[in-house]
Amino acid sequence: MTHAPPMPAWGGSPLTRQLRAGDLARVAAKVYAGEPLSRDDGLELYRTQDLIGLGHLAGLVRERLHGRRASYVVNAHLNPTNVCRHRCAFCAFAAPPGSPRGYDMDDREIEDRLRALGAQGVREIHMVGGVHPGWTYARYLDRVRLVRATLPGVVIKAYTAVEIDEMARLSGHGYARVLSDLVDAGLGILPGGGAEIFAPEIRRRICATKVDGAGWLAVHATAHEMGLVTNATMLYGHVERPEHKVDHLFQLRELQARAPVGGGFAAFVPLAFHPAGTRLDQVAHPTDRMALREIAVARLLLDGVLHVTAYWVMIGKAMAQTALSMGASDLSGTVGEERITYAAGGTSPRAMAATELWNLVLDAGYEPVERDGLYRSVVGDAA
């Protein structure tokens, strides 16, 4: 694997002198030399109390990759059903079959929603939902075809690895055939949802019945081999420990190292756990400090992944702005209507205008770059 070139010389600022003398000295030396960090280094990043130094190092890597540019997309989320046969402990969105809370959008509802979004200039549709026990393989494919027919120009980001695994179960096909059928229907990129934490002992506690970490990785490895770009996520702030998160990030890094040049994961999106309404509601909500640490650690460990996304829906606008100086290079998008976070007590606005995202980046001291759903610049320089 090719690693990034060395950083500029350390310099003599008070911050770099502090880094040389502090508990991040060994890690900082590697970062400045352009050397990959180890698993032990990753644990040190979670142990350190020097969040400013950590953010500084991640910011250096981020600027080496992107300069002062920060991207966003005019997109919308579409969650066609919340009915789900899985009962994940961290999820407040899903409704069991037969629940009065359950919904399943019909074609007319989806088409009306899409036409309204098309009038707003949406470039990406992000479509994920529950694993509905009544859906057939054809229904999954038809939902993608409906988006493509209604909005021919958008990039369709659809179905988590959990849904892909369900489609394989329903059809009897392997992952490659399922993904090929989806691409033929109009799929452009796979979202990263469903990864949660790969460690089996954590998955047994939070999502025991759905595809395991190895299955998630297999779906994305298959997609990469086919030339599909995908995203990756990690759900943090519940019952995991730092060693679980380091292992998760290294498994992603190792998969990215096997991806074709210019392919694989386009972005990593740390997802803050929202406990309200879940079976883990006794867990404290992740702090802002935790959110910034996850961004910075991901940027330092994930060699080869171009973007780390600050998902403003989960961490708020102010923290998303701050994250741009601590490793994030993308703010996700305008979102439109996203039901999953808000089912768990999310308090950020349900949507943000493109002009507001532009100004959010600008006010943070960065250069806003609008992109499409495949992370290609549509305004200005390449994202």
C-alpha positions as CSV (number, residue, x, y, z in Angstrom):
1,M,0.0,0.0,0.0
2,T,1.2,3.5,-0.8
3,H,1.4,5.8,2.2
4,A,1.2,9.6,2.3
5,P,4.4,11.7,2.0
6,P,5.9,13.1,5.1
7,M,4.6,16.2,6.7
8,P,6.5,19.5,6.7
9,A,9.1,19.9,9.4
10,W,7.8,20.0,13.0
11,G,8.4,23.7,13.5
12,G,8.7,25.4,16.8
13,S,5.2,26.5,17.7
14,P,4.0,26.0,21.3
15,L,1.7,23.3,20.1
16,T,4.4,21.3,18.4
17,R,6.7,21.7,21.4
18,Q,3.8,20.3,23.6
19,L,3.3,17.4,21.2
20,R,7.0,16.5,21.4
21,A,6.9,16.5,25.2
22,G,3.5,14.9,25.7
23,D,2.0,11.4,25.5
24,L,1.4,11.8,21.8
25,A,5.1,12.3,20.9
26,R,5.6,8.8,19.4
27,V,2.4,9.0,17.4
28,A,3.1,12.6,16.3
29,A,6.6,11.6,15.0
30,K,5.0,8.9,12.8
31,V,2.4,11.3,11.5
32,Y,5.0,13.9,10.6
33,A,7.1,11.2,8.9
34,G,4.1,9.9,6.9
35,E,4.3,6.5,8.6
36,P,1.2,4.3,9.1
37,L,0.0,4.0,12.7
38,S,-0.3,0.7,14.5
39,R,-3.1,-0.8,16.6
40,D,-1.2,0.2,19.7
41,D,-1.0,3.8,18.4
42,G,-4.8,3.7,17.9
43,L,-5.3,2.8,21.5
44,E,-3.0,5.6,22.5
45,L,-5.2,8.0,20.5
46,Y,-8.2,6.9,22.6
47,R,-6.3,7.2,25.9
48,T,-4.8,10.6,25.4
49,Q,-6.3,13.6,27.2
50,D,-4.6,15.9,24.7
51,L,-7.6,16.4,22.4
52,I,-6.1,19.6,21.0
53,G,-2.9,17.8,20.0
54,L,-4.9,14.9,18.6
55,G,-7.0,17.3,16.6
56,H,-3.9,19.1,15.3
57,L,-2.4,15.9,14.0
58,A,-5.6,14.8,12.3
59,G,-6.0,18.3,10.9
60,L,-2.5,18.1,9.3
61,V,-3.4,14.8,7.6
62,R,-6.8,16.3,6.5
63,E,-5.1,19.3,5.0
64,R,-2.4,17.2,3.2
65,L,-5.3,15.4,1.5
66,H,-7.7,18.2,0.8
67,G,-6.1,21.5,1.6
68,R,-8.8,23.9,2.9
69,R,-11.6,22.2,0.9
70,A,-14.7,20.7,2.5
71,S,-17.4,19.0,0.6
72,Y,-21.2,18.5,0.9
73,V,-24.0,17.2,-1.3
74,V,-27.5,18.3,-2.1
75,N,-29.2,15.1,-1.1
76,A,-32.2,13.6,0.6
77,H,-32.8,10.5,2.7
78,L,-35.7,8.2,1.9
79,N,-36.7,5.6,4.5
80,P,-39.4,3.6,2.8
81,T,-40.3,1.4,5.8
82,N,-39.5,1.1,9.4
83,V,-41.0,-2.4,9.8
84,C,-38.1,-4.7,10.7
85,R,-37.7,-8.3,11.7
86,H,-34.6,-7.5,13.7
87,R,-34.8,-6.0,17.2
88,C,-31.4,-4.3,17.6
89,A,-30.9,-2.9,21.1
90,F,-29.6,0.4,19.8
91,C,-32.4,1.2,17.4
92,A,-35.5,3.3,18.1
93,F,-36.5,3.6,14.5
94,A,-37.6,0.0,13.8
95,A,-41.1,-1.2,14.5
96,P,-41.9,-5.0,14.8
97,P,-44.4,-6.5,12.3
98,G,-47.9,-5.6,13.3
99,S,-46.9,-2.6,15.4
100,P,-49.1,0.5,15.0
101,R,-45.9,2.5,14.7
102,G,-45.0,0.6,11.6
103,Y,-45.2,2.1,8.1
104,D,-44.5,0.9,4.6
105,M,-44.6,3.6,1.8
106,D,-46.3,2.6,-1.4
107,D,-45.1,3.5,-4.9
108,R,-47.3,6.6,-5.1
109,E,-46.0,8.0,-1.8
110,I,-42.4,7.4,-2.8
111,E,-42.9,8.9,-6.3
112,D,-44.6,12.0,-4.9
113,R,-41.8,12.4,-2.4
114,L,-39.2,12.0,-5.2
115,R,-40.8,14.5,-7.5
116,A,-40.8,17.1,-4.8
117,L,-37.1,16.4,-4.1
118,G,-36.3,16.6,-7.8
119,A,-37.8,20.1,-7.9
120,Q,-35.2,21.0,-5.2
121,G,-32.3,20.0,-7.3
122,V,-31.3,16.9,-5.3
123,R,-28.2,15.1,-6.6
124,E,-28.3,12.0,-4.4
125,I,-31.0,9.8,-2.9
126,H,-30.0,7.9,0.2
127,M,-32.4,5.0,0.6
128,V,-32.3,2.6,3.6
129,G,-34.9,1.2,5.9
130,G,-36.0,-1.7,8.0
131,V,-35.7,-5.3,7.0
132,H,-39.4,-5.8,6.3
133,P,-40.4,-9.5,6.5
134,G,-43.0,-9.0,3.8
135,W,-40.7,-7.5,1.2
136,T,-39.6,-9.7,-1.7
137,Y,-36.4,-9.6,-3.7
138,A,-38.3,-7.9,-6.5
139,R,-39.6,-5.2,-4.2
140,Y,-36.1,-4.2,-3.2
141,L,-35.1,-3.9,-6.9
142,D,-38.3,-2.2,-7.8
143,R,-37.7,0.6,-5.3
144,V,-34.4,1.4,-6.9
145,R,-36.0,1.3,-10.4
146,L,-38.7,3.7,-9.2
147,V,-36.0,6.2,-8.0
148,R,-34.2,5.9,-11.3
149,A,-37.3,6.3,-13.4
150,T,-38.5,9.3,-11.4
151,L,-35.2,11.1,-11.0
152,P,-32.9,9.8,-13.9
153,G,-30.0,12.1,-13.0
154,V,-29.5,11.4,-9.3
155,V,-26.9,9.1,-7.8
156,I,-28.8,6.4,-5.9
157,K,-27.1,5.4,-2.6
158,A,-29.2,2.5,-1.5
159,Y,-29.4,-0.4,1.0
160,T,-27.0,-1.3,3.8
161,A,-25.1,-4.5,3.9
162,V,-27.8,-5.8,6.2
163,E,-30.4,-5.3,3.5
164,I,-28.0,-6.7,0.8
165,D,-27.6,-9.8,3.0
166,E,-31.4,-10.1,3.3
167,M,-31.8,-9.8,-0.5
168,A,-29.3,-12.7,-0.9
169,R,-31.3,-14.8,1.6
170,L,-34.6,-14.1,-0.2
171,S,-33.2,-14.7,-3.7
172,G,-30.8,-17.5,-3.1
173,H,-28.1,-15.5,-5.0
174,G,-24.7,-14.6,-3.8
175,Y,-23.7,-11.0,-3.0
176,A,-22.2,-10.4,-6.4
177,R,-25.4,-11.3,-8.3
178,V,-27.5,-9.2,-5.9
179,L,-25.2,-6.2,-6.4
180,S,-25.2,-6.7,-10.1
181,D,-29.0,-6.7,-10.2
182,L,-29.0,-3.5,-8.1
183,V,-26.6,-1.8,-10.4
184,D,-28.7,-2.8,-13.4
185,A,-31.7,-1.3,-11.6
186,G,-29.8,2.0,-11.0
187,L,-27.7,1.7,-7.9
188,G,-24.7,4.0,-7.8
189,I,-23.0,3.6,-4.4
190,L,-23.5,1.6,-1.2
191,P,-24.1,3.4,2.1
192,G,-22.1,2.3,5.1
193,G,-24.8,1.5,7.5
194,G,-25.1,-1.7,9.5
195,A,-21.5,-1.9,10.4
196,E,-22.1,-0.8,14.0
197,I,-19.1,-2.5,15.8
198,F,-17.6,-5.6,14.2
199,A,-16.5,-7.3,17.4
200,P,-18.7,-10.4,17.9
201,E,-19.1,-9.9,21.6
202,I,-20.5,-6.4,21.0
203,R,-22.8,-7.5,18.2
204,R,-24.2,-10.2,20.4
205,R,-25.3,-7.5,22.8
206,I,-26.6,-4.9,20.3
207,C,-27.6,-6.6,17.0
208,A,-27.5,-10.4,17.5
209,T,-29.8,-11.4,14.7
210,K,-28.5,-9.5,11.7
211,V,-25.5,-10.1,9.4
212,D,-22.3,-10.2,11.4
213,G,-19.1,-8.1,10.9
214,A,-17.6,-10.7,8.6
215,G,-20.7,-10.6,6.4
216,W,-20.7,-6.8,6.3
217,L,-17.1,-6.8,5.2
218,A,-17.8,-9.5,2.6
219,V,-20.6,-7.4,1.1
220,H,-18.4,-4.4,0.7
221,A,-15.4,-6.4,-0.5
222,T,-17.6,-7.9,-3.2
223,A,-18.8,-4.4,-4.2
224,H,-15.2,-3.1,-4.4
225,E,-14.2,-6.0,-6.6
226,M,-17.1,-5.1,-8.9
227,G,-15.9,-1.5,-9.1
228,L,-18.6,-0.1,-6.8
229,V,-17.7,2.7,-4.4
230,T,-19.0,2.3,-0.9
231,N,-19.1,4.1,2.4
232,A,-18.2,2.8,5.9
233,T,-19.6,3.6,9.3
234,M,-19.0,2.9,13.0
235,L,-21.6,3.3,15.7
236,Y,-19.9,4.6,18.8
237,G,-20.9,5.6,22.4
238,H,-22.9,2.6,23.5
239,V,-21.3,-0.5,25.1
240,E,-18.1,-0.7,23.0
241,R,-14.6,-0.1,24.4
242,P,-11.6,1.5,22.6
243,E,-10.1,-1.8,21.6
244,H,-13.3,-2.7,19.8
245,K,-13.2,0.6,17.9
246,V,-9.5,0.3,16.9
247,D,-10.2,-3.2,15.7
248,H,-13.2,-2.0,13.7
249,L,-11.1,0.8,12.0
250,F,-8.2,-1.6,11.2
251,Q,-10.5,-4.1,9.6
252,L,-11.8,-1.2,7.4
253,R,-8.2,-0.1,6.7
254,E,-7.2,-3.6,5.7
255,L,-10.2,-4.0,3.3
256,Q,-9.4,-0.6,1.8
257,A,-5.8,-1.7,1.2
258,R,-7.2,-4.5,-1.0
259,A,-9.5,-2.3,-3.0
260,P,-8.7,-1.3,-6.6
261,V,-6.8,2.0,-7.0
262,G,-9.2,4.9,-6.7
263,G,-12.0,2.7,-5.4
264,G,-13.2,1.0,-2.3
265,F,-14.4,3.3,0.5
266,A,-15.1,6.9,-0.5
267,A,-15.8,8.0,3.0
268,F,-16.0,6.9,6.6
269,V,-18.9,8.2,8.7
270,P,-18.7,7.9,12.5
271,L,-22.2,7.7,13.9
272,A,-23.0,8.9,17.4
273,F,-25.3,6.6,19.3
274,H,-28.6,8.3,20.4
275,P,-30.0,6.3,23.3
276,A,-33.5,7.8,23.7
277,G,-36.2,5.2,22.9
278,T,-33.8,2.3,22.6
279,R,-33.2,-0.7,24.9
280,L,-29.9,1.0,25.8
281,D,-31.5,4.2,27.0
282,Q,-29.6,4.0,30.3
283,V,-26.4,4.8,28.4
284,A,-25.2,8.4,28.5
285,H,-25.4,10.3,25.2
286,P,-22.0,10.6,23.6
287,T,-20.3,13.9,24.4
288,D,-19.1,16.5,21.9
289,R,-15.5,15.7,23.0
290,M,-16.2,12.0,22.1
291,A,-17.5,13.1,18.7
292,L,-14.4,15.1,17.9
293,R,-12.1,12.3,19.1
294,E,-13.8,9.8,16.8
295,I,-13.4,12.1,13.8
296,A,-9.7,12.7,14.6
297,V,-8.8,9.0,15.3
298,A,-10.5,7.9,12.1
299,R,-8.6,10.4,10.0
300,L,-5.3,9.3,11.5
301,L,-5.9,5.5,11.2
302,L,-7.8,5.1,8.0
303,D,-5.0,5.2,5.4
304,G,-6.4,5.2,1.9
305,V,-10.0,6.4,2.7
306,L,-10.3,9.8,1.2
307,H,-13.0,11.4,3.3
308,V,-14.0,11.4,7.0
309,T,-17.5,12.8,7.3
310,A,-18.8,14.9,10.1
311,Y,-22.5,13.9,10.0
312,W,-24.1,17.1,11.3
313,V,-27.5,15.4,11.8
314,M,-26.0,13.4,14.7
315,I,-23.5,15.7,16.2
316,G,-25.0,19.2,15.5
317,K,-23.9,22.0,13.3
318,A,-21.4,23.6,15.7
319,M,-19.5,20.3,16.2
320,A,-19.5,19.5,12.5
321,Q,-17.8,22.9,11.9
322,T,-15.3,22.2,14.6
323,A,-14.6,18.7,13.2
324,L,-13.4,20.3,9.9
325,S,-10.2,21.3,11.8
326,M,-9.9,17.9,13.4
327,G,-9.9,15.6,10.4
328,A,-13.3,15.9,8.7
329,S,-13.4,16.9,5.1
330,D,-17.1,16.3,4.3
331,L,-20.3,17.3,6.0
332,S,-22.7,14.8,4.3
333,G,-25.6,16.7,2.8
334,T,-28.8,18.6,3.0
335,V,-30.5,15.4,4.1
336,G,-34.1,16.5,3.6
337,E,-35.9,14.1,5.9
338,E,-34.1,11.5,7.9
339,R,-36.2,9.4,10.3
340,I,-33.7,7.1,11.9
341,T,-31.8,9.6,14.1
342,Y,-34.9,11.5,15.1
343,A,-36.7,8.4,16.3
344,A,-33.9,8.2,18.9
345,G,-34.3,11.8,20.1
346,G,-32.2,13.6,17.5
347,T,-32.5,17.4,18.0
348,S,-30.6,18.8,15.0
349,P,-32.7,20.4,12.2
350,R,-34.3,17.8,9.9
351,A,-32.8,19.5,6.8
352,M,-30.3,22.1,5.9
353,A,-30.4,24.3,2.8
354,A,-27.4,24.0,0.4
355,T,-26.7,27.7,1.0
356,E,-26.6,27.1,4.8
357,L,-24.1,24.2,4.3
358,W,-22.0,26.5,2.1
359,N,-22.0,29.2,4.7
360,L,-21.3,26.6,7.5
361,V,-18.1,25.6,5.8
362,L,-17.2,29.1,4.9
363,D,-17.7,30.4,8.5
364,A,-15.5,27.6,9.8
365,G,-12.7,29.0,7.6
366,Y,-12.8,26.4,4.8
367,E,-13.5,26.4,1.1
368,P,-17.0,24.9,0.4
369,V,-17.1,22.4,-2.5
370,E,-20.4,21.0,-3.7
371,R,-20.1,17.3,-4.7
372,D,-22.4,14.6,-6.1
373,G,-23.2,11.3,-4.6
374,L,-20.0,9.7,-5.9
375,Y,-17.9,12.4,-4.3
376,R,-17.1,14.2,-7.6
377,S,-17.0,17.9,-7.5
378,V,-19.8,19.8,-9.2
379,V,-18.6,23.3,-8.3
380,G,-15.0,24.4,-8.2
381,D,-12.1,22.1,-7.7
382,A,-12.4,18.3,-7.1
383,A,-13.6,17.5,-3.6
